[in-house]
Amino acid sequence: MRVVFRCFARSEVIALFCDSAKDCNPGRVMSYMHVGQHGEACRDLGRNLRLATPEEYASLKRGLEGIYWPEPIIPVTRLVARYGARRIK
């Protein structure tokens, strides 16, 4: 599962799931945070946030690995959401 980890100004990390657009409302992808957990997020959100460092997202990644085991969580640096056969950048 390809995931982009982005960081808000207060060091809060959000995970944006690259392959979830087909399951969400148009222009949105699934996201996950420790607070609030799963929800939809605007796919453009990542453009306004900096990439989280491996140290910053380590805890969130471990949590996702527990939820989605045995599917691997693969950190990527760019959100390329797929909606059906069409790619949304």
N, C-alpha and C positions, 0 to 999 in steps of 0.2 A: 504494500500500500504506500503510494507516494504521498508525502506530507511536506508542506512548507511550514516551518516554524518562524513566526514573526513576533516582534517584541514591541509592546506599547512603551510610552515614555517612562512609566513607573516600573519597568522591568516585568510586567505581566506578559506571559507568553501565550500565544494562540496558535493552534495547529489548524491549518487549512488543508483539506483533503482534495488532492488533485483530481481524482477520478469519481467525484461525487456529483458533478453538475447534472447528470441525467436523472438523479433522484431528488433534485431540489427545484424550487421555483426558478424561472428564468433569471440569469445574471447572478445566481447564488451558488455557493458550494457549502458542504458541511464543514463545521468547525468544532473545535473542542478546546475548552479551558478548564482548569481545576475548579474555578468558580463558575457555575452555570452549566458546565459540562457540554453536552452536544447541542448544537443549534445551527441554523443557517446563517451564513455571513455573505455579504456582498463580495463577489470575487475581486473587486477592485480594492478592497480593504488592504490587501498586501502591498499595494503600491505606495501606501501612505505610512507604512511601518517598516522599520529596519529588520533585516534578518537577525534572528536570535542566534547567539553563539551556542556551540554544543554544550557548554557548561550551563547556559541559561535554560535550554530546553531539555536537559537530561531527565529531570523529574517528570515532566509532562510526557516525554517519550516512553519512560518506564511504565507510566500509567496506561498509555495506549497499548503497549505491548501486552500488558495484563488483560486488557479488554479484548483485543483482536487476535490473541494467540490462537493458532500458530502462524497466522499471516505476518510477515515481517513489516516493520515500520521503516520505510526508506526515506530519510531526509533528503529533500531536493532544494535547490536555491531559487527556483522559479515556478510559479503557479501556472501551469498550462492545463486548464480545466477542459475536460472532454464532455460534450453534450451529444450523446448518440454517436453518429459517425462524423459529426462536424467538430473541429477543434476551436475552442474559444481562448484567445490570448488576452 
